[in-house]
């Protein structure tokens, strides 16, 4: 491979510089100088032909012309496989039966984080069989495993009046629901404890919900809190309860959040129909994901054997919590009827969405006099190996790597949707890349595949790997492409760094929409039926360390938009199973195939494009919209100094936008020039310019990282994108500014306006 230094040397040799006038030389000396120059030029030409040009990762790099061969200047490896051919292979290879086989394999045995080495060896060997060099990378993680649990309702005298069923029903139609090694219902990183206390209902357990209840006079001290899932990350529900003095938390899924696909609306419950099974339970982590992901005992550095371990309590709860079904929650909720304020009392619409009124629940807050809950939760905490599988296809350009990732661990035996729909799709992307290598392809840029462990606990495998390789990734990663849930609905959803938005639009426009095709409309693409909404990335999946810690532009995508779905997805439940997937989630596995194709096409465009296909102007537009959102939300009582500072920030963004527009236009002209035949020496100069343009694009998002990180959560380094401090999943933009405004800390907000302005100025220099 030709290094950048070698290219720079070529550039220097090809450049001409004015020289001072020279005295006239005798004719013999002139002839000698001419002869020496001609010989030197010839030797340089031969050297370039033999040692530089054959290995230049350029379309039509010049070597073919030199030796008398002419091939299309469309791809840039030694056999010049045209990008059209690569795309055809990507479109033709993913197969429903292969995906079905992978899905079935992954979902027939437990694969909880740190408990799934056999499956990881299978994945490694599968990728190796496709010609992708792969390895298992191990980290020692701090994690918990369930030992016992119980939830009972008792009178003050201690008399048991109700014991909740904490396991899910067994269905003959769903074989894995009766698996002998099925995983109990529990929360990752929940504290052990045995507590008995009065209990209160706190709606979704959001910061705003707790504030409403405090204003209504509810005292959480010494109580157990009952919350619905939804709205925010579950760990933050527990965090706020603990901050307010609660001693335990119980979480349940309310059918009011099932988009009308309920038994009340006439739908049969699973397995007979698409509505939620009443006994289904959502497991999950209660780590404080918006404070820091990864191993909570090694914040900011990798969990290698022998690594220094810190107290994890800043990142995980110290009170116990349990997940239960809505079926198990009904008797507890009904016990609160008529006690304390009713949900109807509160003005915010989020209080009015309960779906159990017909079951006799009036959503009173409580507490109920003389009635208590006993919550028993026993967890074993250990430091144990977790395993990532990492595959690599070396490219010509070693420092512009494209990474594709999915996690393989699940809270249950199944996991057909989360995560193994993505796992099955990734295997087919890998097989497609193997077919391309059989055709003689070597990628222009290195491609890596990752199957992460421990995502469910708190993005463990990906975070520790990124922390472990932070320097190399900061210098050499071009983009990270994440698919967690590939297919649990028929509607496409995506979040992305705005640099990458165009890739999503172009790839989805090439894929026929499976549902439309089944109805005879084979011309409708995924792009045609997609809402075109691209969310900002917060947290909740393995892109977090790439985007929020290192500033590596990322995408998260899949058919997982539930706003229009006609079936309930049993998230983190035993019923996220192969049987559910075949009947309701993605019958025929057509959407799995569609995701694999979209994923592969995006990776190919990133790998094979002569000029990196980013849009700096789109980033500038994003910054503009984020600032406008802040400005429009400020009240008339806002600090005048902040208003002025935001006005100055607008000018900085405008300046960046002008530079970004010029940069994109320059990149487009360069790409167009490189697509046409050029003289050999001109082509070398163009590729040198492309190298500089591509480096600017690669490093652009790094400029928005701030070494000290966000206030009170310094692991998050990005000043534009981070999970909301009290949402966890949803992304905040300009989080440092927004959080200080929310706290009415005007000085802090102005300080963060300055930090953001400095980052934008760094970004400008990256493009200048």
C-alpha positions in Angstrom: 0.0 0.0 0.0 1.2 3.5 -0.8 1.5 5.6 2.3 0.5 9.2 2.6 4.2 10.0 3.0 4.9 8.4 -0.3 2.0 10.3 -1.9 3.4 13.5 -0.5 6.8 12.7 -1.9 5.2 12.1 -5.3 3.5 15.5 -5.0 6.8 17.2 -4.2 8.5 15.5 -7.1 5.6 16.6 -9.4 5.5 20.2 -8.2 7.5 22.9 -9.8 8.9 25.9 -7.9 10.4 29.1 -9.4 14.1 29.3 -9.1 16.5 32.2 -9.1 18.1 33.0 -12.5 21.2 30.8 -13.2 24.3 31.9 -15.0 24.7 30.6 -18.6 26.5 27.2 -18.8 28.7 25.8 -21.5 26.9 23.7 -24.0 28.3 20.4 -22.6 27.1 21.2 -19.2 23.6 22.1 -20.5 23.5 18.8 -22.4 24.6 16.9 -19.3 21.9 18.6 -17.2 19.2 17.8 -19.8 20.4 14.2 -20.1 20.5 13.8 -16.3 17.0 15.3 -16.0 15.6 13.0 -18.7 17.2 9.9 -17.1 15.8 11.0 -13.6 12.4 11.5 -15.0 12.5 8.2 -16.7 13.6 6.5 -13.5 10.9 8.2 -11.5 8.3 7.1 -14.1 9.5 3.5 -13.9 9.5 3.7 -10.1 6.0 5.0 -10.1 4.9 2.3 -12.5 6.5 -0.5 -10.6 6.1 0.5 -7.0 3.5 3.2 -6.5 0.8 3.2 -9.2 0.0 -0.6 -9.0 -0.9 -0.2 -5.4 -2.6 3.2 -5.5 -6.2 2.7 -4.3 -7.5 4.8 -7.2 -10.0 4.0 -10.0 -8.0 3.7 -13.2 -4.9 4.5 -11.1 -2.8 4.8 -14.2 -1.0 1.5 -14.1 -3.4 0.0 -16.6 -2.7 2.7 -19.2 1.1 2.3 -18.6 1.1 -1.4 -19.4 -1.4 -1.2 -22.2 -4.6 -2.3 -20.5 -7.8 -0.2 -20.4 -10.5 -1.0 -17.8 -13.4 1.1 -16.4 -12.3 3.6 -13.8 -15.1 2.6 -11.4 -13.5 0.7 -8.5 -10.1 0.9 -7.1 -8.6 -2.5 -6.4 -6.2 -4.5 -8.5 -8.9 -6.2 -10.6 -11.0 -3.1 -10.9 -14.2 -4.7 -10.0 -16.8 -2.0 -10.9 -18.9 -0.6 -8.1 -21.9 -1.6 -10.2 -20.9 -5.2 -9.9 -20.3 -4.9 -6.2 -23.7 -3.4 -5.7 -25.2 -6.2 -7.8 -23.6 -8.8 -5.6 -24.9 -7.0 -2.5 -28.4 -6.9 -3.9 -28.4 -10.6 -5.0 -26.7 -12.4 -2.2 -28.8 -11.9 1.0 -31.1 -14.9 1.2 -34.2 -15.5 3.3 -33.3 -19.1 4.0 -29.8 -18.2 5.2 -31.2 -15.5 7.4 -33.8 -17.8 8.8 -31.1 -20.4 9.6 -29.1 -17.8 11.5 -32.2 -16.5 13.3 -33.1 -20.0 14.3 -29.6 -20.8 15.6 -29.3 -17.7 17.8 -32.8 -18.0 19.3 -32.7 -21.6 20.5 -30.5 -21.2 23.6 -29.9 -18.6 26.3 -27.3 -16.0 25.3 -27.2 -13.6 28.2 -24.1 -11.3 28.2 -21.1 -13.2 29.4 -22.9 -16.6 29.0 -22.7 -17.2 25.2 -19.2 -18.3 24.1 -20.4 -21.1 22.0 -22.5 -18.8 19.9 -19.6 -16.4 19.5 -17.3 -19.2 18.3 -20.0 -20.2 15.8 -20.2 -16.6 14.5 -16.4 -16.3 14.2 -16.2 -19.6 12.3 -19.0 -18.5 10.0 -17.3 -15.3 9.1 -14.0 -17.1 8.6 -15.8 -19.5 6.2 -16.7 -16.4 4.1 -13.0 -15.4 3.9 -13.1 -12.7 6.6 -10.3 -13.0 9.2 -12.1 -12.9 12.6 -11.2 -13.2 16.2 -12.8 -13.2 19.6 -11.8 -10.3 21.8 -12.3 -10.8 25.6 -12.9 -8.2 28.3 -13.6 -8.8 32.0 -16.9 -7.2 32.9 -18.6 -6.4 36.2 -22.2 -7.7 35.9 -25.0 -9.3 37.8 -27.0 -12.6 37.4 -30.3 -13.4 39.1 -30.4 -15.7 42.1 -34.0 -15.1 43.4 -36.9 -12.7 43.5 -40.4 -12.2 45.0 -43.0 -9.5 45.1 -45.9 -9.7 47.5 -48.6 -7.3 48.9 -49.0 -7.5 52.6 -51.1 -5.9 55.4 -49.3 -3.9 58.1 -49.7 -7.0 60.2 -47.5 -8.9 57.8 -50.4 -11.0 56.3 -49.8 -11.8 52.7 -52.8 -10.7 50.5 -51.3 -11.1 47.1 -48.2 -12.6 45.5 -47.2 -11.5 42.0 -46.4 -14.0 39.4 -42.9 -13.0 38.2 -42.5 -15.5 35.3 -44.1 -15.5 31.9 -46.7 -18.1 30.7 -45.7 -21.1 28.7 -47.3 -21.5 25.3 -47.2 -24.7 23.3 -47.2 -22.5 20.1 -43.9 -20.9 21.3 -41.4 -23.6 22.2 -38.7 -21.3 23.7 -41.3 -20.1 26.3 -40.8 -23.5 28.0 -37.0 -23.8 27.5 -35.5 -25.5 30.6 -32.8 -22.9 30.9 -35.0 -19.8 30.3 -33.7 -16.7 32.1 -35.7 -15.3 35.0 -37.2 -11.8 35.0 -34.7 -9.3 36.4 -33.0 -6.0 35.9 -29.3 -5.7 34.9 -27.4 -3.8 37.6 -30.3 -3.8 40.0 -29.2 -3.9 43.7 -30.0 -6.8 45.9 -32.4 -6.1 48.7 -35.4 -7.2 50.7 -37.6 -4.2 51.5 -41.2 -3.7 52.7 -43.0 -0.4 52.5 -46.0 1.6 51.4 -46.1 2.1 47.6 -47.1 4.9 45.2 -47.8 5.0 41.4 -45.6 7.5 39.5 -46.8 7.1 35.9 -43.8 6.8 33.6 -41.4 7.8 36.3 -40.0 10.7 34.2 -38.4 13.7 35.9 -41.6 15.7 35.1 -43.8 13.0 36.5 -41.9 13.0 39.8 -42.1 16.8 39.8 -45.9 16.7 39.4 -46.2 14.3 42.3 -44.0 16.4 44.5 -46.1 19.4 43.7 -49.1 17.4 44.7 -47.6 16.6 48.1 -46.4 13.0 47.5 -43.5 12.0 49.7 -41.3 9.3 48.2 -39.1 8.8 51.2 -39.1 5.2 52.5 -41.6 4.1 49.8 -41.6 1.6 46.9 -42.5 3.3 43.6 -44.6 1.6 40.8 -43.9 3.0 37.3 -44.9 2.2 33.7 -42.2 1.5 31.2 -41.9 4.0 28.4 -41.0 7.6 27.8 -37.4 7.4 29.1 -34.7 4.8 29.8 -35.7 2.5 32.7 -32.6 3.2 34.7 -33.5 6.8 35.0 -36.9 6.0 36.5 -35.0 4.1 39.3 -32.3 6.9 39.6 -34.9 9.6 40.3 -36.8 7.5 42.7 -33.6 6.8 44.7 -32.7 10.5 44.7 -36.1 11.3 46.2 -35.7 8.7 49.0 -37.5 5.7 47.6 -36.2 2.3 48.7 -37.4 0.2 45.8 -39.0 0.3 42.3 -41.3 -1.9 40.3 -41.8 -1.5 36.6 -44.5 -2.8 34.3 -45.6 -2.4 30.7 -49.0 -0.8 30.3 -51.1 -1.8 27.2 -52.1 1.8 26.8 -48.7 2.2 25.1 -49.4 -0.5 22.5 -50.7 1.8 19.7 -54.2 0.5 20.0 -53.3 -3.1 19.3 -55.0 -4.4 22.5 -57.5 -6.9 23.6 -59.8 -4.0 24.5 -59.7 -3.0 20.8 -60.7 -6.5 19.7 -57.3 -8.0 19.0 -56.5 -11.4 20.4 -53.4 -11.6 22.7 -50.3 -13.5 21.7 -50.0 -16.4 20.7 -53.5 -16.3 19.2 -53.2 -12.8 17.9 -51.0 -9.7 17.7 -51.8 -8.0 21.0 -49.5 -8.2 24.0 -49.6 -11.4 26.1 -50.8 -10.3 29.5 -47.9 -12.1 31.3 -45.1 -10.7 29.1 -42.4 -8.9 31.1 -39.8 -6.5 29.8 -36.4 -7.2 31.3 -33.5 -4.7 30.9 -30.7 -2.8 32.5 -31.2 -0.1 35.0 -27.6 1.3 34.7 -27.6 5.1 34.5 -27.0 5.0 30.7 -27.1 8.8 30.3 -24.3 9.3 32.8 -22.0 6.7 31.4 -22.3 3.4 29.5 -19.9 0.5 29.7 -18.4 -1.4 32.6 -19.3 0.8 35.6 -16.1 -0.1 37.4 -13.8 1.1 34.7 -15.1 4.5 33.6 -13.2 5.7 30.5 -10.8 2.9 30.2 -11.0 -0.8 29.1 -12.0 -3.6 31.4 -8.9 -5.7 30.7 -7.7 -8.4 33.2 -6.0 -6.6 36.0 -7.5 -3.2 35.3 -8.1 -1.0 38.3 -11.7 -1.2 39.5 -13.6 1.7 40.9 -16.7 1.9 43.0 -19.6 1.6 40.5 -22.3 3.2 42.7 -22.2 6.5 40.7 -23.4 4.6 37.7 -25.9 2.0 39.0 -28.7 2.0 41.6 -28.3 1.1 45.2 -32.0 0.2 45.6 -33.6 -3.0 44.3 -36.0 -3.0 41.4 -38.1 -5.7 39.6 -39.9 -5.9 36.2 -43.4 -7.4 36.2 -46.2 -7.9 33.7 -49.3 -5.8 33.5 -51.2 -8.8 34.5 -49.2 -9.0 37.7 -49.5 -5.2 38.2 -53.3 -5.0 38.1 -54.0 -6.2 41.7 -51.4 -3.8 43.0 -52.7 -0.8 41.1 -56.3 -1.6 42.1 -55.3 -1.5 45.7 -54.4 2.2 45.3 -57.9 3.0 43.9 -59.3 6.0 45.6 -56.2 6.8 47.6 -54.2 9.9 46.9 -54.7 12.1 43.8 -55.9 10.5 40.6 -53.9 10.6 37.4 -56.9 12.5 36.0 -56.0 15.4 38.2 -52.8 16.1 36.3 -52.8 18.4 33.2 -50.0 16.9 31.2 -51.5 14.4 28.6 -48.9 11.8 29.5 -50.9 11.1 32.6 -54.0 10.2 30.6 -52.7 7.2 28.6 -53.3 4.3 30.9 -54.8 1.2 29.2 -56.1 -0.7 32.2 -59.2 1.3 33.1 -61.4 -1.5 31.8 -59.7 -3.8 34.3 -60.8 -1.7 37.2 -57.7 0.4 37.6 -58.3 4.1 38.2 -54.6 5.1 38.3 -54.7 6.6 41.8 -51.3 7.6 43.2 -51.7 6.2 46.7 -50.4 5.2 49.2 -53.1 2.8 50.4 -53.3 3.0 54.2 -52.2 -0.2 55.9 -51.1 -1.9 52.7 -47.4 -2.5 51.8 -45.3 -4.2 49.1 -42.6 -6.6 50.0 -39.9 -6.6 47.3 -37.2 -9.2 47.4 -34.4 -9.2 44.9 -31.2 -11.3 45.1 -28.4 -10.7 42.5 -25.0 -12.2 42.3 -22.4 -9.6 41.1 -19.2 -11.0 39.5 -16.4 -9.9 37.2 -16.5 -12.3 34.3 -15.4 -12.6 30.6 -17.5 -11.1 27.9 -16.7 -11.8 24.2 -16.8 -9.6 21.1 -16.3 -11.1 17.7 -14.3 -8.8 15.4 -13.9 -9.4 11.7 -11.7 -7.5 9.3 -11.3 -7.1 5.6 -8.1 -5.1 5.0 -8.4 -2.3 2.4 -5.9 -0.3 0.6 -6.5 2.7 2.8 -5.7 1.6 6.4 -6.7 4.8 8.2 -10.3 5.3 6.8 -12.1 2.3 8.3 -15.8 1.5 8.0 -17.2 -0.5 10.9 -20.5 -2.4 10.9 -21.8 -3.6 14.3 -24.6 -5.5 16.0 -24.8 -7.1 19.5 -25.5 -10.7 20.1 -26.5 -10.9 23.7 -30.2 -11.1 24.8 -32.1 -11.1 28.1 -34.0 -14.2 27.0 -33.6 -17.5 25.1 -35.0 -15.9 22.0 -34.1 -12.4 21.0 -35.4 -12.9 17.5 -36.0 -9.1 17.1 -33.5 -7.7 19.6 -30.8 -8.4 18.7 -30.7 -11.4 16.5 -32.6 -10.0 13.6 -29.6 -7.7 13.2 -27.2 -10.6 13.9 -28.8 -12.6 11.1 -28.7 -9.6 8.7 -25.0 -9.0 9.5 -24.1 -12.6 8.7 -25.6 -12.1 5.2 -23.7 -8.9 4.8 -20.6 -10.8 5.7 -21.5 -13.6 3.2 -22.0 -10.9 0.5 -18.6 -9.4 1.2 -17.2 -13.0 0.9 -18.7 -13.3 -2.6 -17.1 -10.0 -3.6 -13.7 -11.3 -2.4 -14.2 -14.4 -4.5 -14.6 -12.1 -7.4 -11.2 -10.6 -6.7 -12.4 -7.5 -4.7 -10.3 -5.8 -2.1 -12.0 -2.8 -0.5 -10.5 0.6 -1.0 -11.0 1.3 2.7 -10.7 -1.3 5.4 -14.1 -2.8 6.6 -14.6 -4.2 10.0 -17.5 -6.3 11.4 -18.4 -6.5 15.0 -20.7 -8.7 17.1 -20.8 -7.1 20.5 -21.4 -8.8 23.8 -23.1 -7.2 26.8 -25.0 -4.5 25.0 -28.1 -5.2 27.1 -26.3 -4.5 30.4 -25.1 -1.1 29.2 -23.3 -1.3 25.9 -20.5 -3.1 27.6 -18.7 -4.9 24.7 -18.7 -1.9 22.3 -17.8 0.7 24.9 -14.8 -1.3 26.3 -13.6 -2.0 22.8 -13.8 1.6 21.8 -12.1 2.7 25.0 -9.4 0.1 24.3 -8.8 1.3 20.8 -9.6 5.0 21.2 -6.4 6.3 19.7 -6.5 4.1 16.5 -10.2 4.8 16.0 -9.9 8.6 16.5 -7.2 8.6 13.8 -8.6 6.0 11.5 -12.4 5.3 11.7 -14.5 6.9 9.0 -18.0 5.8 10.1 -19.9 3.3 12.3 -23.0 1.6 11.0 -25.2 0.0 13.7 -28.2 -2.3 13.4 -29.6 -3.5 16.7 -33.2 -4.5 15.8 -33.3 -5.2 12.0 -36.9 -6.2 11.6 -39.8 -6.1 14.1 -42.1 -4.0 12.0 -42.7 -3.1 8.3 -41.7 0.5 8.7 -38.2 1.8 8.4 -36.6 4.0 11.1 -33.2 5.6 11.3 -31.0 7.9 13.4 -27.8 9.3 12.1 -25.1 11.9 12.2 -26.2 14.5 9.5 -22.9 13.9 7.6 -24.4 10.5 6.7 -28.0 11.3 5.9 -27.5 11.1 2.2 -26.2 7.6 2.4 -29.5 6.5 4.0 -31.6 8.2 1.3 -29.5 6.7 -1.5 -29.4 3.2 -0.2 -33.1 2.9 0.7 -34.0 4.2 -2.8 -32.4 1.1 -4.3 -34.3 -1.5 -2.2 -37.9 -2.6 -3.2 -40.3 -2.3 -0.2 -41.2 -5.9 0.7 -44.8 -5.1 1.7 -45.5 -3.1 -1.4 -44.0 -5.8 -3.6 -46.3 -8.4 -1.9 -49.2 -6.3 -3.1 -47.9 -6.2 -6.7 -46.2 -2.8 -6.5 -42.6 -3.8 -7.3 -41.6 -0.2 -8.2 -42.1 1.2 -4.7 -38.9 1.4 -2.7 -38.2 1.5 1.0 -37.4 5.2 0.5 -40.8 5.8 -1.1 -42.7 4.5 1.8 -40.4 5.7 4.6 -41.3 8.8 6.5 -37.8 10.2 5.7 -37.4 11.3 9.3 -33.8 10.8 10.6 -33.5 11.1 14.3 -30.6 12.6 16.2 -28.7 9.8 18.0 -28.8 9.7 21.8 -28.0 6.4 23.4 -29.4 2.9 23.8 -27.3 1.0 21.4 -23.7 0.3 20.4 -23.2 3.5 18.4 -22.9 5.5 21.6 -19.2 5.1 22.2 -18.4 5.8 18.6 -20.6 8.9 18.2 -20.7 10.4 21.7 -17.2 9.5 23.1 -15.0 9.8 20.0 -17.0 11.8 17.4 -17.1 9.0 14.8 -20.2 9.6 12.6 -22.7 6.9 13.1 -26.0 5.4 11.8 -28.6 3.3 13.7 -31.3 1.8 11.5 -33.8 -1.0 11.1 -37.5 -1.7 10.4 -38.5 -0.8 13.9 -41.0 2.1 13.6 -44.0 1.0 15.7 -46.2 4.0 15.1 -48.1 2.2 12.3 -47.5 -1.4 13.2 -50.3 -3.9 13.4 -48.6 -6.2 15.9 -47.1 -5.6 19.4 -43.4 -6.3 19.7 -42.7 -8.1 23.0 -39.5 -6.2 23.8 -37.1 -8.1 26.1 -39.8 -10.7 26.8 -39.7 -14.5 26.3 -42.1 -13.9 23.4 -39.5 -12.0 21.4 -39.0 -15.5 19.9 -38.4 -17.3 16.6 -42.1 -18.4 16.7 -43.3 -14.7 17.1 -41.0 -13.6 14.4 -42.2 -16.2 11.9 -45.9 -15.4 12.6 -46.0 -11.7 13.4 -42.7 -9.9 13.3 -41.4 -10.6 9.8 -43.1 -13.6 8.2 -40.8 -14.7 5.3 -37.9 -12.7 6.7 -38.2 -10.3 3.9 -37.4 -7.2 6.0 -34.3 -8.9 7.4 -33.1 -9.2 3.8 -33.9 -5.6 3.1 -31.9 -4.4 6.0 -28.9 -6.5 5.0 -29.0 -5.0 1.5 -29.3 -1.4 2.8 -26.5 -2.0 5.3 -24.2 -3.4 2.7 -24.9 -0.7 0.1 -24.1 2.0 2.6 -20.9 0.2 3.6 -19.8 -0.1 0.0 -20.5 3.5 -0.9 -18.3 4.5 2.1 -15.6 2.1 1.2 -15.4 2.5 -2.5 -16.1 6.2 -3.2 -13.1 8.1 -4.4 -14.2 11.1 -2.4 -15.8 10.4 1.0 -19.6 10.8 0.5 -20.2 13.1 3.5 -22.2 16.4 3.5 -20.7 19.1 5.7 -23.5 21.4 4.6 -26.0 19.0 6.0 -24.1 19.2 9.3 -24.3 23.0 9.2 -28.0 22.8 8.5 -28.3 20.6 11.6 -26.4 23.1 13.8 -28.7 25.9 12.5 -31.9 24.0 13.4 -30.6 23.0 16.8 -29.8 26.6 17.7 -33.1 27.8 16.4 -34.8 25.2 18.7 -33.0 26.7 21.7 -33.7 30.3 20.7 -37.4 29.6 20.1 -37.8 27.9 23.5 -36.3 30.8 25.6 -38.8 32.8 27.5 -38.8 36.5 27.8 -37.3 36.1 31.3 -34.2 34.5 29.9 -30.8 36.1 30.6 -30.0 38.9 28.1 -26.4 37.9 28.1 -27.3 34.4 27.0 -29.5 35.8 24.2 -26.6 37.9 23.0 -24.2 34.9 23.2 -26.6 32.8 21.1 -26.7 35.5 18.5 -22.9 35.4 18.3 -23.1 31.6 18.0 -25.5 32.1 15.1 -22.8 34.1 13.3 -20.2 31.4 14.0 -22.6 28.8 12.5 -23.2 31.0 9.5 -19.5 31.2 8.9 -19.1 27.4 9.2 -22.0 26.9 6.8 -20.3 29.0 4.1 -17.1 27.0 4.5 -18.9 23.7 4.5 -20.8 24.6 1.3 -17.5 25.5 -0.4 -15.9 22.3 0.8 -18.8 20.1 -0.4 -18.7 21.8 -3.8 -14.9 21.3 -4.0 -15.4 17.7 -3.2 -18.1 17.2 -5.8 -15.9 18.8 -8.5 -13.0 16.6 -7.5 -15.2 13.4 -7.6 -16.4 14.4 -11.0 -12.9 15.0 -12.3 -11.8 11.6 -11.0 -14.6 9.9 -12.8 -13.2 11.0 -16.1 -10.1 9.8 -17.9 -7.1 12.0 -17.0 -3.4 12.2 -17.8 -1.4 10.1 -15.4 0.3 13.0 -13.7 -2.9 15.0 -13.4 -4.6 11.9 -11.9 -1.9 11.7 -9.2 -2.4 15.3 -8.3 -6.2 14.8 -8.1 -5.8 11.8 -5.8 -3.5 13.8 -3.5 -6.2 16.5 -3.3 -8.8 13.7 -2.6 -6.7 12.5 0.2 -6.8 15.9 1.8 -10.5 16.3 1.2 -11.2 12.9 2.7 -9.1 13.6 5.8 -11.0 16.7 6.4 -14.3 14.9 6.2 -13.0 12.1 8.4 -11.9 14.4 11.2 -14.8 16.9 11.0 -16.9 15.3 13.7 -13.9 14.9 16.0 -13.7 18.7 16.2 -16.9 18.7 18.2 -15.5 16.6 21.0 -14.5 18.4 24.2 -11.9 16.8 26.4 -13.6 17.6 29.7 -16.9 16.3 28.6 -20.4 17.3 29.7 -21.0 18.7 33.2 -21.4 15.9 35.7 -21.1 13.2 33.0 -17.7 13.8 31.6 -17.6 10.5 29.6 -19.8 12.1 27.0 -17.4 14.3 25.0 -19.5 15.5 22.0 -20.8 19.0 22.4 -23.6 18.6 19.7 -25.0 15.1 20.4 -25.6 13.2 23.7 -28.4 11.3 25.3 -30.7 13.5 27.3 -29.7 13.6 30.9 -33.2 12.6 32.0 -34.3 10.7 28.9 -31.4 8.3 28.2 -32.6 7.0 24.8 -33.6 10.2 23.1 -30.8 12.5 21.8 -30.2 16.1 23.1 -28.6 18.6 20.8 -26.2 21.1 22.3 -26.7 19.3 25.6 -24.4 21.5 27.6 -26.4 24.6 26.7 -29.8 22.9 27.0 -29.1 21.4 30.4 -27.9 24.7 31.9 -30.9 26.5 30.5 -33.1 23.9 32.1 -31.5 24.5 35.4 -31.7 28.3 34.9 -27.9 28.5 35.3 -27.4 31.4 32.9 -23.7 31.6 33.6 -23.3 27.9 32.8 -25.3 28.3 29.7 -23.1 31.1 28.5 -20.0 29.1 29.3 -21.3 26.3 27.1 -22.2 28.6 24.3 -18.5 29.5 24.3 -17.5 25.9 24.3 -19.7 25.1 21.4 -18.5 28.1 19.5 -14.9 27.0 20.0 -15.8 23.5 18.7 -17.4 25.0 15.5 -14.3 27.1 15.0 -12.2 23.9 15.2 -14.5 22.3 12.7 -14.0 25.3 10.4 -10.2 24.8 10.5 -10.6 21.1 9.7 -12.3 22.1 6.4 -10.0 25.1 5.6 
